[in-house]
C-alpha cells in the first residue's frame, strides 16, 4: 500500500510540476475567464463562417456574457447607496459591537451578490470581506444587522469601506464608497491586576502622609498577621518569633502616589503582527498598569517617544486616556522591519523620560535593551517589563539574566499563546517578592 501511495504522490507531483516557469509571464493571461470566453467567441465565429451560419447564435451568447459580466456590475452599483452605523461609540478589543448596514436601491430591479469590503482589517487589506448581503429589492431600503468583533485597538473603520458587486459572472467588480455615520474607538485590552507593587516603591511627589491610609511610606501605625500577597520586607521578625507566625508592619500611606509608565514605541524594536505583535502587547500592558494605579487614585503618567499623557482623575479622565491610546497610530513604518544599521535607533522614538522621584515602569523588548543602554541597568524605584523577541538564551544575555540568577527587577515575557496570563502570574510574583 505504501508503494502505491508513494507512486500516486509522485504522479500527482508530475501533473502539477511547473516544467516551464519562464513561460508564466506569457501564458498567465490564460487563467482569466476572458481568455476562455475569447476563445469561445473566436471558435463560434469560425464555425459560423465556415461550418454553419447558426453558430452565430453561440457567438451572440458569448458576447452577451462578456458585456453583462463587465458592464452590468457598474450599472447595478451606480443605483446603490450604503450607510454604516455603530450602535456603540467605544469598545474594547474582542468585544461584540452591533452594526447596522443600510442599503438603498434606487433601481426598479433587485441587485444580488453585494459585499462590503475594506476598512475593518488592521493590516489595511482592501480585499478583506467584512459582510455580505444576498439581495436588495428594487426601489427599497434593506437594513442588515451585523456583529463586528474588533481584533485590535484603533479607530474603525481604518479606511472608507466600499460596496462591491461582481454579479452576475464575476468578470468585473464595481465599487461604491460607503458612508460611515459614526466611527468606533476600540480601546486596548485591559489585563486585570489584583495586586500592585509596594507603596514604598511608589515615591510620593510630596512628603505628605495620611493617618487614615495604610501603606509603607510613613511612620509605623501598627502590626497585623501576614496575608497572602504581602511583601516579605514588611515582616516584623521579632514579633513573628514571639507569636510563632508571620507578623507584618503597617505604616502610613502617601496622600497621593505617583507612577510613570513608559513603553517603547519604536516599531523597529518590535516583532510580530498588528494584533499579536510585541508593540500592541506593550500598549496593553501599559494601559493595564495605568488602570490599576488609577483605580487607587495615584497620579499616573504614560510616556512613549516624546509624548506624555497624564491620566486625569475620575472615570471620564481615564476614558480620555484610553481614547488617546486608541487613536495613536505611531510611526508609519511597519513593525517587524529591520533597521538599516544594526545599532541605529530612530530619534523620533527615543525615550527621554528619566526618573524624577516617581516609580517608573518601563515596557520594552530585548531589542530595546540591546540598542538602548539606559535600560540595561535598572535600580531603585524602577522596574522593567521585557517582551522577548529572541530565543531564551539570547534574551537572557541581553537582559543580564541567567538560568541560575534571574534579574528580579525585570519581568521577562515570552511570546507565548497567552501573554496576558503570563504577565499576571509574573506580576503577582514580583509584587509578592518586592
TORZADO-242156 format. One record per residue (C-alpha): x, z, y. Coordinates in steps of 0.1 Angstrom, whole numbers. Example, Ala and Ser with C-alpha at 12.3 -4.5 7.8 and 13.67 -1.06 7.14 Angstrom:
# TORZADO-242156
+-------+-------+-------+
!    c1 !    c3 !    c2 !
+-------+-------+-------+
!   123 !    78 !   -45 !
!   137 !    71 !   -11 !
+-------+-------+-------+
This chain:
# TORZADO-242156
+-------+-------+-------+
!    c1 !    c3 !    c2 !
+-------+-------+-------+
!     0 !     0 !     0 !
!    29 !     8 !    23 !
!    44 !   -26 !    17 !
!    11 !   -44 !    26 !
!     7 !   -22 !    57 !
!    42 !   -30 !    69 !
!    36 !   -67 !    62 !
!     4 !   -66 !    82 !
!    21 !   -49 !   112 !
!    49 !   -75 !   111 !
!    23 !  -103 !   110 !
!     5 !   -87 !   140 !
!    37 !   -84 !   160 !
!    44 !  -121 !   153 !
!    10 !  -130 !   166 !
!    13 !  -110 !   198 !
!    50 !  -116 !   205 !
!    59 !  -135 !   237 !
!    82 !  -162 !   225 !
!    84 !  -180 !   259 !
!    84 !  -153 !   287 !
!    98 !  -178 !   311 !
!    66 !  -198 !   309 !
!    43 !  -170 !   320 !
!    48 !  -180 !   356 !
!    34 !  -214 !   349 !
!     6 !  -205 !   325 !
!    -7 !  -172 !   339 !
!   -35 !  -190 !   358 !
!   -50 !  -200 !   324 !
!   -61 !  -163 !   319 !
!   -85 !  -166 !   348 !
!  -121 !  -177 !   339 !
!  -120 !  -205 !   364 !
!   -94 !  -222 !   342 !
!  -118 !  -223 !   312 !
!  -147 !  -234 !   334 !
!  -125 !  -261 !   350 !
!  -115 !  -275 !   315 !
!  -152 !  -274 !   305 !
!  -162 !  -293 !   336 !
!  -134 !  -319 !   331 !
!  -144 !  -323 !   294 !
!  -181 !  -327 !   304 !
!  -172 !  -353 !   330 !
!  -151 !  -373 !   305 !
!  -179 !  -372 !   279 !
!  -204 !  -384 !   305 !
!  -182 !  -413 !   315 !
!  -170 !  -425 !   281 !
!  -193 !  -410 !   254 !
!  -229 !  -400 !   265 !
!  -243 !  -400 !   300 !
!  -264 !  -369 !   290 !
!  -231 !  -349 !   292 !
!  -236 !  -349 !   329 !
!  -261 !  -320 !   323 !
!  -233 !  -299 !   309 !
!  -212 !  -308 !   339 !
!  -240 !  -297 !   363 !
!  -244 !  -264 !   344 !
!  -207 !  -256 !   347 !
!  -206 !  -265 !   384 !
!  -237 !  -243 !   389 !
!  -219 !  -213 !   372 !
!  -189 !  -218 !   394 !
!  -210 !  -219 !   426 !
!  -231 !  -190 !   416 !
!  -201 !  -169 !   405 !
!  -182 !  -174 !   437 !
!  -208 !  -176 !   464 !
!  -237 !  -155 !   452 !
!  -219 !  -121 !   454 !
!  -212 !  -128 !   491 !
!  -248 !  -137 !   498 !
!  -261 !  -106 !   480 !
!  -238 !   -81 !   496 !
!  -245 !   -95 !   531 !
!  -280 !   -81 !   529 !
!  -270 !   -47 !   519 !
!  -261 !   -16 !   539 !
!  -249 !    17 !   524 !
!  -247 !    53 !   537 !
!  -229 !    83 !   521 !
!  -238 !   119 !   529 !
!  -221 !   150 !   515 !
!  -245 !   179 !   512 !
!  -216 !   203 !   519 !
!  -191 !   201 !   546 !
!  -165 !   222 !   529 !
!  -155 !   227 !   493 !
!  -126 !   238 !   471 !
!  -106 !   218 !   445 !
!  -126 !   212 !   414 !
!  -159 !   222 !   430 !
!  -190 !   202 !   423 !
!  -203 !   186 !   455 !
!  -237 !   169 !   456 !
!  -235 !   135 !   473 !
!  -264 !   113 !   485 !
!  -258 !    75 !   484 !
!  -285 !    55 !   502 !
!  -285 !    17 !   498 !
!  -309 !    -6 !   518 !
!  -316 !   -41 !   506 !
!  -329 !   -65 !   533 !
!  -333 !   -94 !   509 !
!  -366 !  -101 !   492 !
!  -349 !  -103 !   458 !
!  -332 !   -75 !   439 !
!  -294 !   -70 !   437 !
!  -277 !   -60 !   405 !
!  -243 !   -47 !   395 !
!  -234 !   -26 !   426 !
!  -204 !    -3 !   427 !
!  -188 !    19 !   454 !
!  -150 !    17 !   453 !
!  -122 !    33 !   472 !
!  -118 !    63 !   494 !
!  -121 !    90 !   468 !
!   -88 !    86 !   450 !
!   -59 !   108 !   463 !
!   -35 !    82 !   452 !
!   -51 !    57 !   476 !
!   -61 !    32 !   449 !
!   -89 !    10 !   461 !
!   -97 !    -1 !   426 !
!  -109 !    34 !   416 !
!  -147 !    31 !   410 !
!  -164 !    62 !   423 !
!  -201 !    55 !   415 !
!  -220 !    25 !   400 !
!  -256 !    16 !   407 !
!  -275 !    -7 !   383 !
!  -302 !   -23 !   406 !
!  -316 !   -22 !   441 !
!  -351 !   -37 !   445 !
!  -358 !   -62 !   473 !
!  -370 !   -50 !   507 !
!  -364 !   -14 !   497 !
!  -340 !    16 !   501 !
!  -327 !    31 !   469 !
!  -313 !    67 !   470 !
!  -289 !    78 !   443 !
!  -277 !   114 !   437 !
!  -241 !   117 !   427 !
!  -220 !   148 !   419 !
!  -184 !   145 !   431 !
!  -156 !   167 !   419 !
!  -126 !   166 !   443 !
!   -94 !   166 !   423 !
!   -71 !   176 !   452 !
!   -73 !   191 !   487 !
!   -78 !   168 !   517 !
!  -104 !   151 !   539 !
!  -127 !   129 !   519 !
!  -130 !   100 !   518 !
!   -94 !    92 !   524 !
!  -103 !    57 !   534 !
!  -135 !    38 !   542 !
!  -153 !    31 !   508 !
!  -166 !    -3 !   500 !
!  -198 !   -15 !   484 !
!  -187 !   -41 !   458 !
!  -207 !   -65 !   436 !
!  -195 !   -93 !   413 !
!  -229 !  -102 !   399 !
!  -237 !  -124 !   380 !
!  -205 !  -136 !   363 !
!  -177 !  -115 !   379 !
!  -157 !  -146 !   390 !
!  -155 !  -132 !   426 !
!  -161 !   -98 !   442 !
!  -177 !   -94 !   476 !
!  -172 !   -62 !   497 !
!  -190 !   -45 !   525 !
!  -179 !   -12 !   542 !
!  -198 !    20 !   536 !
!  -210 !    43 !   564 !
!  -199 !    79 !   559 !
!  -222 !   102 !   579 !
!  -203 !   134 !   572 !
!  -168 !   139 !   558 !
!  -159 !   166 !   533 !
!  -130 !   190 !   538 !
!  -116 !   202 !   505 !
!   -96 !   234 !   506 !
!   -66 !   242 !   483 !
!   -74 !   262 !   452 !
!   -71 !   300 !   458 !
!   -55 !   319 !   429 !
!   -69 !   355 !   428 !
!   -43 !   382 !   432 !
!   -53 !   417 !   424 !
!   -20 !   433 !   434 !
!     3 !   430 !   464 !
!    39 !   438 !   469 !
!    45 !   473 !   481 !
!    39 !   480 !   518 !
!    75 !   492 !   520 !
!    84 !   455 !   517 !
!    60 !   446 !   544 !
!    76 !   459 !   576 !
!    52 !   466 !   604 !
!    55 !   447 !   636 !
!    53 !   481 !   655 !
!    63 !   516 !   643 !
!    27 !   527 !   643 !
!    13 !   545 !   612 !
!   -22 !   557 !   602 !
!   -30 !   591 !   587 !
!   -62 !   576 !   572 !
!   -45 !   548 !   552 !
!   -23 !   554 !   521 !
!     8 !   533 !   518 !
!    46 !   536 !   517 !
!    58 !   532 !   553 !
!    53 !   566 !   570 !
!    56 !   603 !   561 !
!    46 !   616 !   527 !
!     9 !   628 !   526 !
!     7 !   640 !   490 !
!    11 !   632 !   453 !
!   -12 !   618 !   426 !
!   -10 !   608 !   390 !
!     6 !   574 !   382 !
!   -18 !   544 !   379 !
!   -12 !   511 !   363 !
!     5 !   488 !   388 !
!    22 !   515 !   409 !
!    58 !   508 !   417 !
!    84 !   529 !   399 !
!   101 !   535 !   432 !
!    72 !   557 !   442 !
!    76 !   581 !   412 !
!    83 !   617 !   422 !
!   107 !   625 !   393 !
!   108 !   663 !   399 !
!    70 !   666 !   399 !
!    69 !   643 !   369 !
!    93 !   665 !   349 !
!    73 !   696 !   359 !
!    39 !   683 !   348 !
!    50 !   661 !   319 !
!    35 !   630 !   333 !
!    44 !   604 !   359 !
!    35 !   616 !   394 !
!    38 !   592 !   424 !
!    41 !   599 !   461 !
!    16 !   588 !   487 !
!    28 !   580 !   522 !
!    13 !   568 !   554 !
!     5 !   531 !   558 !
!    13 !   510 !   587 !
!   -16 !   504 !   612 !
!   -11 !   467 !   606 !
!    14 !   450 !   582 !
!    28 !   415 !   587 !
!    38 !   388 !   563 !
!    52 !   353 !   568 !
!    46 !   327 !   540 !
!    69 !   297 !   542 !
!    66 !   267 !   518 !
!    89 !   238 !   516 !
!    71 !   207 !   529 !
!    98 !   181 !   524 !
!    84 !   156 !   498 !
!   119 !   146 !   486 !
!   124 !   181 !   472 !
!    92 !   180 !   451 !
!    83 !   162 !   419 !
!    50 !   153 !   402 !
!    18 !   135 !   412 !
!    -6 !   142 !   440 !
!   -27 !   167 !   421 !
!    -2 !   183 !   397 !
!    30 !   180 !   418 !
!    51 !   209 !   430 !
!    41 !   202 !   466 !
!     4 !   208 !   460 !
!    12 !   239 !   439 !
!    33 !   252 !   467 !
!     4 !   249 !   491 !
!   -20 !   265 !   466 !
!     4 !   295 !   461 !
!     9 !   298 !   499 !
!   -29 !   298 !   505 !
!   -34 !   324 !   477 !
!    -8 !   348 !   491 !
!   -22 !   344 !   526 !
!   -57 !   351 !   513 !
!   -46 !   382 !   495 !
!   -29 !   398 !   525 !
!   -55 !   386 !   549 !
!   -81 !   404 !   528 !
!   -61 !   436 !   535 !
!   -61 !   430 !   573 !
!   -24 !   421 !   575 !
!   -10 !   399 !   602 !
!    -4 !   366 !   583 !
!    16 !   336 !   593 !
!    21 !   304 !   573 !
!    51 !   282 !   581 !
!    61 !   248 !   570 !
!    86 !   224 !   587 !
!    83 !   230 !   624 !
!    46 !   241 !   622 !
!    35 !   278 !   622 !
!    -1 !   287 !   615 !
!   -12 !   322 !   625 !
!   -42 !   332 !   604 !
!   -68 !   348 !   627 !
!   -87 !   379 !   615 !
!  -122 !   376 !   600 !
!  -137 !   351 !   576 !
!  -141 !   324 !   603 !
!  -104 !   326 !   612 !
!   -94 !   322 !   575 !
!  -118 !   292 !   572 !
!  -100 !   276 !   601 !
!   -67 !   282 !   584 !
!   -79 !   265 !   552 !
!   -92 !   236 !   573 !
!   -58 !   231 !   587 !
!   -42 !   231 !   552 !
!   -69 !   207 !   540 !
!   -62 !   183 !   569 !
!   -24 !   185 !   567 !
!   -10 !   152 !   553 !
!    27 !   159 !   555 !
!    53 !   131 !   555 !
!    43 !    96 !   548 !
!    69 !    94 !   520 !
!    55 !    99 !   486 !
!    66 !   130 !   466 !
!    90 !   123 !   438 !
!   111 !    97 !   455 !
!   148 !   103 !   457 !
!   168 !   107 !   488 !
!   192 !    80 !   499 !
!   220 !   106 !   498 !
!   220 !   135 !   473 !
!   227 !   162 !   499 !
!   207 !   148 !   528 !
!   176 !   166 !   539 !
!   151 !   153 !   564 !
!   154 !   171 !   596 !
!   117 !   169 !   603 !
!   111 !   192 !   573 !
!   140 !   216 !   576 !
!   127 !   252 !   578 !
!   140 !   271 !   608 !
!   118 !   302 !   605 !
!   142 !   330 !   600 !
!   135 !   366 !   592 !
!   125 !   387 !   623 !
!   114 !   420 !   609 !
!    84 !   409 !   587 !
!    82 !   404 !   550 !
!    88 !   368 !   542 !
!    78 !   349 !   511 !
!    95 !   315 !   507 !
!    80 !   290 !   483 !
!   103 !   261 !   473 !
!   117 !   243 !   443 !
!   150 !   243 !   425 !
!   159 !   212 !   445 !
!   152 !   231 !   477 !
!   176 !   259 !   467 !
!   202 !   233 !   459 !
!   200 !   215 !   492 !
!   194 !   245 !   515 !
!   220 !   272 !   514 !
!   198 !   297 !   534 !
!   176 !   300 !   503 !
!   203 !   308 !   478 !
!   208 !   345 !   487 !
!   176 !   364 !   492 !
!   178 !   401 !   500 !
!   160 !   428 !   518 !
!   125 !   421 !   529 !
!   122 !   386 !   514 !
!   110 !   371 !   481 !
!   113 !   336 !   466 !
!    88 !   316 !   445 !
!   106 !   287 !   429 !
!    89 !   259 !   411 !
!   112 !   243 !   386 !
!   116 !   205 !   385 !
!   148 !   205 !   364 !
!   154 !   218 !   329 !
!   156 !   256 !   324 !
!   194 !   259 !   322 !
!   200 !   237 !   353 !
!   174 !   256 !   373 !
!   189 !   289 !   363 !
!   224 !   277 !   375 !
!   209 !   266 !   409 !
!   189 !   298 !   415 !
!   217 !   322 !   405 !
!   197 !   333 !   374 !
!   210 !   337 !   339 !
!   194 !   343 !   305 !
!   206 !   380 !   305 !
!   204 !   388 !   342 !
!   174 !   372 !   358 !
!   170 !   372 !   395 !
!   144 !   398 !   401 !
!   139 !   387 !   437 !
!   127 !   353 !   426 !
!    96 !   342 !   408 !
!   105 !   312 !   386 !
!    76 !   290 !   377 !
!    79 !   263 !   350 !
!    60 !   231 !   354 !
!    36 !   242 !   327 !
!     0 !   233 !   320 !
!   -14 !   264 !   337 !
!     8 !   272 !   367 !
!   -19 !   295 !   382 !
!   -19 !   318 !   352 !
!    19 !   319 !   350 !
!    21 !   327 !   387 !
!    -5 !   355 !   384 !
!    14 !   371 !   355 !
!    48 !   369 !   371 !
!    34 !   381 !   405 !
!    19 !   411 !   387 !
!    53 !   419 !   371 !
!    71 !   416 !   405 !
!    46 !   439 !   422 !
!    49 !   465 !   394 !
!    87 !   464 !   394 !
!    90 !   462 !   432 !
+-------+-------+-------+
